[in-house]
Amino acid sequence: MPAAGFTHTRIAPPRKIIMHVGPTNSGKTHHALRALAAAKRGCYAGPLRLLAHEIFMRLNNGQIVPLGVDPGPVKPDPSSLIEGADMADGPVVSKDGDKRFARPCNLITGEERIAVAEDAPLSSCTVEMAPILTPLDVAVVDEIQMLADPERGGAWANAVLGITAHEMHLCGEEAAVPLVQGLLKHTGDEIIVNRYERLTPLQVAKTSMNGSLQNVEKGDCVVAFSRSNIFKTKNEIERLTGLKCALVYGGLPAEVRNEQAKLFNDPKSGYDVIVGSDAIGMGLNLKIKRVIFSSVHKSDGKREVLLGAPQIKQIAGRAGRYGLHGTGDGGVATTLHPGDLPILAKALALSPEPIRFAHIRANEDSYKRVQSALPYLATFSTMVEAIKYVAKMDPWYRIEDAAQTVLATREIETIVKKSSLSRDEMFLLQDAPVVWRHELAVKTLTQYLRMYQKDIYVDVRKAVEQVGLLDKLNKVLRLADEKDEKKVELAEVKIAVMALWELETLHKTLCVYLWLSFRLPIAFHDYDAALVLKASTERAIWWTLQQVSRQGITVADLTVKHNRHPSKSAPQSRGRSKEGKFGRDRDQTSDDHRLPFHSKSKVSRVVF
């Protein structure tokens, strides 16, 4: 039983588990965050770095109203990413902070640490960084349905089973309730389920857009499922309607996505429509009146597949955020093409289907026993792949998908060949948030590892320069810094825009460096330099997106042949924000090092 492995939690007094479940825009995180703000010691653990950062800022600024406190008249902050931030019974997030409610809170994510106080009573983190061993009064774990995620679910399972807190709030979808009850059946924990209804109605439009974007209106969100289709849709809307479009998709840095969302939410910005991928479904509260699906199918890397009902609900539910269009106004969902409208209607009418399994990671002891059963010269990737064949699972669990881990370990083995990297280092590197299917990203990691092996010290500027990414960045920044726009020729702008994909890749590789700097700080010592490059890359990407609208650049100008690593059609990364363990937004990071141990014992099955 995996729960038994968390002995520190099992020997502590039973926990009070409070589940807050409901659809999007139901305000289910409202009471949980207020309980956290009132706690003596507590933590927030969520799926996205942006959400963790916002809660960190809000708690320190006294903008989250503690439970049991009557703050008097409070003006809500409509820019908040937090669902339920502007509830009718009193906002959980106030626009103006109150010093009485300010709580010292540290930020801990895979690539960022901000300590406002060494002994701060509160922390805000991505779920992989949840303080499992620290006794807490209140813990909040967000998006609990992520237990079922085949590539990140283990982090949620660890949090649910292992966090030692008097009171734990689990926020997410109704579908997770039976699973959590099953996981905790023998722990003695008390489970209370609070169910919430959507605060504003969500309706399916009577008609589709009949294949035309000409009738797109202010406040609309058009959802597409590929980068090229997103830009094509943006171009078409701006050409047909004259409305400017903000962009949100998984390949953009989280910081840039947030700024694009702010443009759309600001009625004075001139950006009245937003075009995005399913990245809009988590972590961004947007002033959307109507969601338009350009398709109800998306590619899984091999073929077009129908979106699942939970995904359709998550995206469509972004329409009609409470308090932004008047408390009585609801949201509308429709499709671009008539044939997709019945599929949308059917998906939204379905009751939530219970999640059957939680995904967990193989633990250190399991890897130890598998390793001891393999031939001495067996590769690291063979050991990782073998675990799924010998694992015997509890009925409530499934082992995490090892496809990306195997891909990662094979790539690392190819890069380092017969080197002196230890097994511990291999375990660490295979968890790094590298976009393994992108050849340029792998080339950059190759430079990192070669410097690491040869010199111990890894020079981040030199590494990105050697793969040509620094030159791309400097060319775009030169244009962005030109004060006289008349001196910038359209041909130069088009070349810069064509480099957008490389800039996005550069940003991801810098995030890898920052991630490694917290785990191998002596070797990856250029944290400050990487942070400066990361900020510069975000500025370059922001400028490039502005030029797409300003200069009327079409999708043809954005079409370049991007190198994909040979024979790699697997999901984009170790982990989505919408795209694998780290692909989903790249806000999501894994911090499970999985160090191996050696043993002479043989094994035919590994029991979790």
C-alpha positions in Angstrom: 0.0 0.0 0.0 1.6 3.3 -1.1 0.0 5.2 1.9 2.0 3.0 4.3 5.2 4.3 2.8 4.6 7.7 4.4 5.3 6.6 8.0 5.6 10.2 9.3 2.0 10.9 8.2 0.6 7.5 9.3 1.9 7.8 12.9 0.6 11.4 13.2 -3.0 12.0 14.3 -5.5 11.4 11.5 -6.1 14.4 9.2 -9.2 16.3 8.3 -9.5 16.2 4.6 -11.9 18.8 3.1 -12.6 18.4 -0.6 -13.9 21.4 -2.5 -15.3 20.1 -5.8 -17.2 21.6 -8.6 -17.0 22.8 -12.2 -14.9 25.7 -13.5 -16.1 29.1 -12.2 -17.7 27.6 -9.1 -15.4 29.4 -6.6 -14.3 26.1 -5.1 -10.9 27.4 -4.0 -12.5 30.4 -2.1 -12.7 28.9 1.4 -9.5 26.9 1.1 -7.4 29.9 0.4 -9.1 31.8 3.2 -8.3 29.0 5.6 -4.7 29.0 4.5 -4.5 32.8 5.1 -5.7 32.2 8.7 -3.4 29.2 9.4 -0.5 29.4 11.8 1.6 27.2 9.5 0.5 26.1 6.0 1.2 25.7 2.3 -0.4 26.0 -1.1 0.5 23.4 -3.7 -0.7 23.8 -7.2 0.0 22.8 -10.8 1.4 26.1 -12.2 4.3 28.3 -11.2 2.2 31.4 -12.1 -0.6 30.4 -9.6 2.0 29.6 -6.9 3.6 33.0 -7.5 0.3 34.9 -7.4 -0.7 33.3 -4.1 2.8 34.0 -2.7 2.4 37.7 -3.6 -1.2 38.0 -2.4 -0.4 36.5 1.0 2.6 38.7 1.6 0.6 41.8 0.6 -2.4 41.0 2.8 -4.7 40.6 -0.3 -6.2 37.2 0.8 -8.8 37.7 3.4 -8.4 35.2 6.3 -11.3 32.9 7.1 -13.4 34.1 10.1 -12.4 37.8 9.5 -14.8 40.5 8.5 -12.7 42.9 6.5 -15.6 45.3 5.8 -16.2 46.6 2.3 -13.5 45.1 0.0 -12.9 45.8 -3.6 -12.1 42.6 -5.5 -9.1 42.4 -7.9 -10.4 41.3 -11.4 -6.8 40.7 -12.5 -6.4 37.7 -10.1 -5.8 34.3 -11.6 -7.4 32.7 -8.6 -10.8 31.1 -9.2 -13.4 32.6 -6.9 -11.4 35.7 -6.3 -14.4 37.9 -6.6 -17.2 35.9 -4.8 -20.4 37.5 -3.9 -20.1 36.8 -0.1 -16.8 38.6 0.0 -13.8 38.4 -2.3 -10.9 36.1 -1.4 -8.5 38.4 -3.2 -8.7 42.2 -2.6 -7.3 44.7 -5.0 -5.8 46.8 -2.2 -3.9 44.8 0.5 -4.5 45.2 4.2 -1.5 45.1 6.4 -3.5 43.4 9.1 -3.8 40.3 6.9 -0.2 40.2 5.5 1.4 36.8 6.1 5.1 36.0 5.5 5.1 33.4 2.7 8.0 31.8 0.8 7.9 30.8 -2.8 9.3 27.4 -3.8 9.1 26.1 -7.4 11.3 23.9 -9.5 13.2 26.9 -10.9 12.6 29.7 -8.4 13.1 30.2 -4.7 12.1 33.4 -2.9 12.5 33.4 0.9 11.0 36.5 2.5 11.8 35.0 5.9 13.8 31.9 6.9 11.0 30.8 9.3 8.1 32.0 7.2 4.9 30.3 8.5 3.4 29.9 5.0 4.8 28.6 1.6 3.4 28.6 -1.9 4.8 26.0 -4.3 4.3 23.8 -7.3 2.9 20.5 -6.2 6.2 18.6 -6.8 7.8 20.9 -4.2 5.1 20.4 -1.5 6.7 20.1 2.0 5.9 16.5 2.7 7.9 16.2 5.9 6.9 19.5 7.5 4.0 19.4 10.1 1.4 21.9 9.0 -1.9 23.3 10.3 -3.5 23.8 6.8 -2.5 22.5 3.4 -4.2 23.4 0.1 -3.7 21.1 -2.9 -5.2 22.5 -6.1 -6.5 20.7 -9.2 -6.8 17.3 -7.3 -8.1 15.6 -10.5 -4.5 15.7 -11.7 -4.0 12.5 -9.7 -5.0 10.8 -12.9 -2.4 12.5 -15.0 -0.2 9.8 -16.4 3.0 11.9 -16.3 2.5 14.2 -13.3 0.0 12.3 -11.2 2.6 10.9 -8.8 3.2 14.4 -7.4 -0.5 14.7 -6.4 -0.5 11.2 -5.0 2.6 12.1 -2.8 0.8 15.2 -1.6 -2.5 13.5 -0.8 -0.8 10.5 0.9 2.2 12.3 2.5 1.5 15.9 3.6 1.2 16.0 7.4 -1.4 18.6 8.1 -4.2 18.9 10.7 -6.5 20.1 7.9 -6.0 19.5 4.2 -8.1 21.2 1.5 -8.3 19.4 -1.9 -9.7 21.5 -4.7 -10.8 20.3 -8.1 -13.3 18.3 -10.0 -16.1 16.1 -8.6 -14.7 13.1 -10.5 -11.8 12.9 -8.0 -14.0 12.2 -5.0 -14.3 8.4 -5.2 -10.6 8.1 -5.9 -9.5 10.1 -2.9 -11.9 8.2 -0.7 -10.4 5.0 -2.0 -6.8 6.1 -1.5 -7.4 7.2 2.1 -9.8 4.4 3.0 -7.4 2.8 5.5 -5.6 5.9 6.8 -8.2 6.9 9.4 -8.4 10.4 7.9 -11.8 12.1 8.0 -13.1 13.1 4.6 -15.6 16.0 4.1 -16.9 16.8 0.6 -18.1 20.3 -0.1 -19.8 20.5 -3.5 -20.1 23.8 -5.5 -22.3 24.8 -8.4 -21.2 27.1 -11.2 -21.7 30.8 -10.2 -22.9 31.8 -13.6 -24.8 29.7 -16.2 -23.0 28.2 -19.2 -25.1 27.8 -22.3 -24.4 26.1 -25.6 -25.3 28.4 -28.5 -28.2 27.4 -30.7 -26.0 27.7 -33.8 -22.4 27.4 -34.7 -20.3 30.1 -36.5 -21.1 28.3 -39.8 -17.4 28.0 -40.6 -16.8 31.8 -40.6 -14.8 33.9 -38.2 -16.5 37.1 -39.6 -18.9 37.3 -36.7 -16.3 37.1 -33.9 -17.1 39.7 -31.3 -15.4 41.5 -28.4 -15.0 39.2 -25.5 -14.7 36.1 -27.6 -12.1 33.4 -27.1 -11.4 31.2 -30.1 -9.6 27.9 -29.3 -7.3 26.1 -31.7 -5.1 23.2 -31.1 -1.9 23.8 -33.0 0.5 26.7 -33.1 0.0 27.3 -36.9 -3.8 27.2 -36.5 -3.6 29.7 -33.7 -1.7 32.2 -35.7 -3.8 31.5 -38.8 -7.0 32.1 -36.7 -5.5 35.3 -35.3 -4.7 36.6 -38.8 -8.1 35.7 -40.1 -10.0 37.4 -37.3 -8.0 40.6 -37.6 -8.5 40.7 -41.3 -12.2 40.0 -41.3 -13.3 42.0 -38.2 -10.5 44.6 -37.5 -10.4 43.3 -33.9 -6.9 42.8 -32.4 -6.2 39.4 -30.9 -4.2 38.4 -27.9 -2.5 35.0 -27.9 -2.2 32.3 -25.3 -0.6 28.9 -26.1 1.5 26.4 -24.3 4.8 27.2 -26.1 4.8 30.8 -24.8 6.6 31.5 -21.5 4.1 31.7 -18.6 5.0 35.3 -18.0 4.2 36.2 -21.6 0.9 34.3 -21.5 0.0 36.2 -18.3 0.7 39.6 -20.0 -1.3 38.6 -23.1 -4.2 37.7 -20.8 -3.9 41.1 -19.1 -4.2 42.7 -22.6 -7.4 40.9 -23.3 -8.8 41.6 -19.8 -8.0 45.4 -20.1 -10.9 47.1 -22.0 -8.6 50.0 -22.9 -5.8 47.9 -24.5 -7.3 47.5 -27.9 -7.1 43.7 -27.7 -10.7 42.6 -27.7 -10.4 38.9 -28.7 -8.2 36.1 -27.4 -7.0 33.2 -29.5 -5.4 30.3 -27.7 -4.9 26.6 -27.2 -6.2 24.5 -24.4 -3.7 26.4 -22.2 -6.6 28.7 -21.4 -8.2 25.9 -19.5 -6.0 26.2 -16.4 -4.4 29.0 -14.5 -5.8 32.0 -16.4 -9.0 33.8 -15.4 -10.1 35.7 -18.4 -13.0 38.0 -19.2 -14.4 35.7 -21.8 -18.1 36.0 -22.8 -18.1 33.3 -25.5 -15.7 30.3 -26.1 -15.6 29.2 -29.8 -14.0 25.8 -30.5 -12.3 25.9 -33.9 -12.4 22.1 -33.7 -13.3 19.4 -31.2 -10.4 17.3 -32.3 -6.7 17.7 -31.7 -3.5 15.8 -32.6 -2.0 13.4 -30.1 1.2 13.4 -32.1 0.2 10.7 -34.4 -3.4 11.4 -35.5 -6.4 13.6 -34.8 -8.4 12.5 -31.8 -11.7 13.7 -30.2 -11.3 15.8 -27.1 -12.4 14.2 -23.9 -15.5 15.5 -22.2 -13.5 16.8 -19.1 -11.2 18.8 -21.4 -14.2 20.3 -23.3 -15.8 21.2 -20.0 -12.6 22.8 -18.7 -12.2 25.0 -21.8 -15.8 25.9 -22.3 -16.2 26.6 -18.6 -13.9 29.7 -19.0 -16.8 31.6 -20.5 -18.7 33.9 -18.2 -16.3 34.4 -15.2 -18.3 35.5 -12.2 -18.3 39.2 -11.5 -16.7 40.3 -14.8 -19.7 40.7 -17.0 -22.2 41.5 -14.3 -23.2 38.8 -11.7 -26.2 37.7 -13.6 -24.5 37.2 -16.9 -23.5 33.7 -18.0 -21.1 32.3 -20.6 -21.7 30.9 -24.0 -19.9 28.0 -25.8 -20.1 27.3 -29.5 -18.2 25.8 -32.4 -16.8 27.2 -35.6 -18.3 24.3 -37.7 -21.9 23.1 -37.5 -20.9 19.4 -37.3 -19.0 20.0 -34.0 -21.8 21.7 -32.1 -23.7 18.5 -31.2 -20.5 17.0 -29.8 -19.9 20.1 -27.7 -23.5 20.0 -26.4 -23.3 16.3 -25.5 -19.9 16.7 -23.7 -21.2 19.6 -21.5 -24.4 17.6 -20.6 -22.4 14.5 -19.4 -22.1 13.9 -15.7 -18.5 13.7 -14.4 -17.1 10.2 -14.8 -15.2 9.1 -11.7 -11.5 8.9 -12.0 -10.5 5.3 -11.6 -6.7 5.4 -10.9 -4.1 7.6 -9.3 -0.7 7.5 -11.1 2.3 7.1 -8.9 6.1 7.0 -9.4 8.2 4.0 -8.8 10.0 4.5 -5.5 13.7 4.2 -4.7 13.5 0.7 -3.3 11.6 -0.5 -6.4 14.3 0.8 -8.7 17.0 -0.7 -6.5 15.4 -4.2 -6.8 14.8 -3.9 -10.5 18.4 -2.8 -11.0 19.7 -5.8 -9.0 17.8 -8.2 -11.2 19.2 -6.9 -14.5 22.5 -7.8 -16.1 25.5 -5.8 -14.9 25.9 -4.0 -18.2 22.2 -3.1 -18.6 21.6 0.5 -19.6 19.9 3.0 -17.4 17.1 3.3 -19.9 16.5 -0.5 -19.7 16.1 -0.3 -16.0 13.6 2.6 -16.3 11.6 0.7 -19.0 11.7 -2.6 -17.1 9.8 -1.2 -14.1 6.4 -1.2 -15.8 6.7 -4.9 -16.7 7.5 -6.1 -13.2 5.3 -3.7 -11.1 2.4 -5.2 -9.2 0.0 -2.4 -8.3 -2.7 -1.8 -5.7 -6.1 -1.6 -7.5 -6.3 2.2 -6.9 -3.0 2.9 -8.6 -1.2 2.8 -11.9 2.5 3.5 -12.4 3.3 6.8 -14.2 3.8 6.6 -18.0 7.5 5.9 -18.5 7.6 6.7 -22.2 9.1 10.2 -21.7 11.4 9.0 -19.0 12.8 6.3 -21.3 13.1 8.8 -24.1 15.0 11.1 -21.7 17.4 8.5 -20.5 18.2 7.3 -24.0 19.0 10.8 -25.1 21.2 11.4 -22.1 23.0 8.0 -22.7 23.6 9.1 -26.3 25.0 12.4 -25.2 27.2 11.3 -22.4 28.1 7.9 -23.9 30.5 6.0 -21.7 31.1 8.8 -19.3 31.6 9.1 -15.6 28.0 10.2 -14.8 26.8 8.4 -11.7 23.4 6.7 -11.5 22.3 9.5 -9.1 23.2 12.1 -11.8 21.3 10.1 -14.4 18.2 10.0 -12.2 18.4 13.7 -11.8 19.0 14.6 -15.4 16.2 12.4 -16.7 13.8 14.5 -14.7 15.1 17.8 -16.1 12.3 19.8 -17.9 13.8 19.3 -21.4 11.7 19.4 -24.6 13.1 16.1 -25.8 11.4 16.0 -29.2 13.0 19.3 -30.2 16.4 18.9 -31.7 17.5 22.4 -30.8 16.6 21.9 -27.1 18.5 18.6 -27.0 21.5 20.3 -28.7 21.5 22.9 -25.9 21.4 20.3 -23.2 24.2 18.5 -25.0 26.3 21.7 -24.5 25.4 21.9 -20.8 26.4 18.2 -20.3 29.6 18.5 -22.2 30.7 21.5 -20.1 29.6 19.7 -17.0 31.7 16.6 -17.8 34.7 18.5 -19.0 34.9 21.6 -16.8 32.4 21.0 -14.0 31.3 24.6 -14.5 28.5 25.3 -17.0 28.6 28.7 -18.7 25.0 29.4 -19.7 25.8 32.2 -22.2 28.5 30.2 -23.9 26.2 27.2 -24.2 23.3 29.0 -25.8 25.7 30.9 -28.0 27.2 27.7 -29.4 23.9 26.5 -30.6 23.0 29.9 -32.2 20.3 30.9 -29.9 22.1 33.9 -28.4 22.5 35.4 -31.8 18.8 35.0 -32.5 18.0 36.7 -29.3 20.4 39.6 -29.8 19.0 40.3 -33.3 15.5 40.5 -32.1 16.5 42.7 -29.1 18.3 45.1 -31.4 15.1 45.7 -33.3 13.0 45.9 -30.2 15.3 48.5 -28.7 15.2 50.7 -31.8 13.4 53.9 -30.7 12.6 55.0 -34.2 10.4 52.4 -35.6 10.8 53.9 -39.1 14.3 52.6 -39.1 13.2 49.0 -38.7 12.4 47.5 -42.1 9.5 45.1 -42.5 11.8 42.4 -43.9 13.8 42.6 -40.7 10.7 42.3 -38.6 9.6 39.2 -40.6 12.9 37.5 -40.0 12.6 38.3 -36.3 9.0 36.9 -36.2 10.3 33.7 -37.9 12.7 33.3 -35.0 9.8 33.1 -32.5 10.0 29.4 -32.2 13.7 29.5 -31.5 13.1 32.2 -28.8 10.5 29.9 -27.2 13.0 27.1 -27.3 15.7 29.3 -25.8 13.3 30.2 -22.9 12.7 26.6 -22.2 16.4 25.8 -22.2 17.1 28.6 -19.8 14.4 27.2 -17.5 16.3 23.9 -17.6 19.4 25.7 -16.5 17.6 27.4 -13.6 16.1 24.0 -12.6 19.5 22.4 -12.6 21.1 25.4 -10.7 19.0 24.3 -7.6 20.1 20.7 -7.8 23.7 21.0 -9.0 24.6 24.6 -7.8 28.3 24.3 -8.1 28.2 23.3 -11.8 25.2 25.3 -12.8 26.4 28.4 -11.0 25.3 31.2 -13.5 21.8 31.5 -11.9 21.8 35.3 -12.2 23.0 35.3 -15.8 20.4 32.7 -16.8 17.7 34.9 -15.0 18.8 37.9 -17.0 18.7 36.0 -20.3 15.3 34.6 -19.4 13.9 38.1 -18.8 15.4 39.3 -22.1 13.9 36.4 -24.0 10.5 37.1 -22.6 10.9 40.7 -23.7 11.9 39.6 -27.2 9.0 37.2 -27.5 6.6 39.9 -26.3 7.9 42.4 -28.9 7.6 39.7 -31.6 4.0 39.0 -30.8 3.2 42.7 -31.0 4.7 42.9 -34.5 2.5 40.1 -35.8 -0.5 42.4 -35.3 1.1 45.7 -35.9 2.7 44.8 -39.2 -0.1 42.5 -40.4 2.2 39.6 -40.7 0.4 36.5 -42.0 0.7 32.8 -41.1 2.8 32.3 -44.2 5.5 34.6 -42.7 5.5 32.5 -39.5 5.8 29.2 -41.3 9.3 27.9 -40.9 10.6 24.3 -40.9 11.4 23.5 -37.3 13.7 20.7 -36.5 12.1 17.8 -34.7 14.4 15.2 -33.3 14.4 12.2 -35.6 11.7 9.6 -34.8 10.2 11.6 -32.0 6.5 12.0 -32.2 6.0 11.6 -28.5 4.5 14.4 -26.4 6.6 17.5 -26.2 8.3 17.1 -22.9 8.7 15.4 -19.6 5.7 16.4 -18.3 0.9 21.0 -20.4 0.4 23.5 -18.9 -0.8 21.7 -21.5 1.7 19.8 -23.3 3.7 15.9 -20.9 5.1 16.1 -17.5 6.7 19.5 -18.2 5.2 20.4 -21.5 2.0 21.6 -20.0 2.9 25.2 -19.6 6.4 24.6 -18.4 5.2 26.0 -15.2 4.9 22.5 -14.0 8.1 21.0 -12.7 9.1 17.7 -11.2 11.4 17.5 -8.3 11.4 13.7 -7.5 15.1 12.7 -7.8 14.5 9.0 -7.5 18.0 8.0 -6.3 18.9 4.4 -7.0 20.3 1.9 -4.5 22.1 -1.3 -5.0 21.2 -4.8 -3.8 22.2 -8.4 -4.5 18.6 -9.6 -4.1 16.7 -10.8 -7.2 13.1 -9.8 -8.0 10.4 -10.9 -10.4 7.7 -8.5 -9.3 7.9 -5.1 -7.5 5.0 -4.4 -5.2 4.0 -0.8 -4.5 
